[in-house]
Amino acid sequence: MKRFLPAIALLILPLVAYGIVQLASANITLLGSIAAVCTTFAYLPQVIKTIRTRDTRSISLYMYALMVFGVFCWFIYGYTVKDFPVMMANAITLLLSSVILLLKIREPATISDTAV
């Protein structure tokens, strides 16, 4: 049964997505909130793993630095236009991605870190 899960997921996922779009078409803020929850909490497994292992060797310092800056800009945007879902999603994402960035910065430099 385990080996069929990806195939089952591929069959069910479009139906779920269609249902979400139909539900959200009546309330576009709901769709934005669902997207915010999904993309925000997508960082949680990486944060938990990085905190547990303290291993950031395979994480790009430059990617996370740009990500933290970009999310900070989105937070400021949400605050400026008074968009609570944008503001909250990006505040949480900023916190989660900053944890990984700080752990990466504290890691001793390796040869791979100097390559662009």
C-alpha positions as CSV (number, residue, x, y, z in Angstrom):
1,M,0.0,0.0,0.0
2,K,2.9,2.4,0.8
3,R,4.2,2.3,-2.7
4,F,0.8,3.4,-4.1
5,L,0.5,6.5,-1.9
6,P,2.3,8.8,-4.3
7,A,0.0,7.7,-7.2
8,I,-3.1,8.0,-5.0
9,A,-2.0,11.5,-3.9
10,L,-1.5,12.6,-7.5
11,L,-5.1,11.5,-8.2
12,I,-6.6,13.1,-5.1
13,L,-4.6,16.3,-5.1
14,P,-6.3,17.9,-8.2
15,L,-9.7,17.1,-6.7
16,V,-8.7,18.8,-3.4
17,A,-7.3,21.8,-5.3
18,Y,-10.5,22.1,-7.4
19,G,-12.6,22.0,-4.2
20,I,-10.4,24.7,-2.6
21,V,-10.7,26.9,-5.6
22,Q,-14.5,26.5,-5.7
23,L,-14.7,27.2,-2.0
24,A,-12.4,30.2,-2.2
25,S,-13.9,31.7,-5.2
26,A,-16.7,33.0,-2.9
27,N,-14.1,34.4,-0.5
28,I,-10.7,35.1,-2.0
29,T,-9.3,36.0,1.4
30,L,-9.9,32.4,2.4
31,L,-7.8,31.2,-0.5
32,G,-5.0,33.6,0.5
33,S,-5.2,32.4,4.1
34,I,-4.9,28.7,3.0
35,A,-1.9,29.6,0.8
36,A,-0.3,31.5,3.7
37,V,-0.7,28.6,6.2
38,C,0.7,26.1,3.7
39,T,3.7,28.1,2.6
40,T,4.4,29.4,6.1
41,F,4.3,26.1,7.9
42,A,6.3,24.4,5.1
43,Y,9.4,25.8,6.9
44,L,8.6,24.0,10.1
45,P,10.0,20.6,9.3
46,Q,13.3,22.2,8.1
47,V,13.5,24.3,11.2
48,I,12.9,21.3,13.5
49,K,15.4,19.2,11.7
50,T,18.0,21.9,11.7
51,I,17.6,22.6,15.4
52,R,17.8,18.9,16.3
53,T,20.8,18.1,14.1
54,R,22.5,21.5,14.1
55,D,23.5,20.5,10.5
56,T,23.3,23.4,8.1
57,R,26.0,22.3,5.6
58,S,23.5,21.6,2.8
59,I,21.7,24.9,3.3
60,S,22.5,27.9,1.2
61,L,23.5,30.9,3.2
62,Y,22.7,33.3,0.3
63,M,19.3,31.7,-0.3
64,Y,18.2,32.1,3.3
65,A,19.7,35.6,3.6
66,L,17.6,36.7,0.5
67,M,14.6,34.8,1.8
68,V,14.7,36.5,5.2
69,F,15.1,39.9,3.6
70,G,12.3,39.2,1.1
71,V,9.9,38.0,3.8
72,F,10.8,41.0,5.9
73,C,9.8,43.2,2.9
74,W,6.5,41.3,2.6
75,F,5.8,41.8,6.3
76,I,6.4,45.6,5.9
77,Y,4.1,45.5,2.9
78,G,1.3,43.7,4.8
79,Y,1.7,46.1,7.6
80,T,1.6,49.2,5.3
81,V,-1.6,48.1,3.4
82,K,-3.2,46.7,6.6
83,D,-3.4,43.1,5.2
84,F,-3.5,40.9,8.3
85,P,-3.1,37.5,6.6
86,V,0.0,38.8,4.6
87,M,1.4,40.4,7.7
88,M,0.9,37.3,10.0
89,A,2.1,34.7,7.5
90,N,5.2,36.6,6.8
91,A,5.9,37.4,10.5
92,I,5.8,33.6,11.2
93,T,7.9,32.8,8.1
94,L,10.4,35.5,9.1
95,L,10.7,33.9,12.5
96,L,11.2,30.4,11.1
97,S,13.5,31.3,8.3
98,S,15.6,33.5,10.6
99,V,16.2,30.6,13.0
100,I,17.7,28.6,10.1
101,L,19.7,31.7,8.9
102,L,21.1,32.3,12.4
103,L,22.1,28.7,12.8
104,K,23.8,28.8,9.3
105,I,25.7,32.0,10.2
106,R,26.9,30.4,13.5
107,E,28.2,27.3,11.6
108,P,31.9,27.3,11.0
109,A,32.7,28.2,7.4
110,T,33.6,25.4,5.0
111,I,35.1,25.4,1.5
112,S,31.6,24.9,0.0
113,D,30.4,28.1,1.7
114,T,32.9,30.2,-0.2
115,A,31.6,29.1,-3.6
116,V,28.9,31.2,-5.1
